[in-house]
């Protein structure tokens, strides 16, 4: 069992930056690929970024490429999502997920999920 807790969400103005954190519990954090998803109001949940077990590979969705970056610190059992140049379209609930399938951009590829943290970008 893996427990995931997100933090760092909030309200920011367009063009601003925010850094989300996902803290994991359990002894096998480094065996999981980690991902960030988001869900805007009235929209389906979409993949934002993925990082491999060792942190050597990353996937960034086209919609946020060049603005968002994912990283992980296995010693601290924490995954981060750095969000820059935020746009109103980035508004939504951001969730952290853990899974064993590399580069899965669908929710079925992940076994564990955090509760989510709200990100609101105002114009």
Phi, psi and omega in degrees: 000135178239131175252133182236134180228117179271154174205166175104355178290167180169195180252127179225157177277151177308136183093348181277183183232156178207145177238119178265146177236148175228110181263131183251147172247156181111160188274351189241038182304318185289353177274352185253139162287146181239144184220155170246131172242161173219155178222115177277158179304128179074007182244163175283155177293136182231149178287137180249311183201152179221145175227140185285173185306315182268357182081010184278337181235145176223153172234133178234129179297146181304325184294339182237003181300136183089347180243326182251151175217141179249144177211166178214153176233099185293331178295324178266356182054051183224140174244143182237152170230109177270123183241118179241164178049049185295144180240156177305329179294345178279353181299136177163181175268123181259128183238143176264143182219150179237136180205172183254000180255122182289135172061039172275120180261012176244155184296335181293345180277002186231138184266330186231144183224146171276179184279344180095153176224137185279132173240123179237123180249117182265152177264000000 
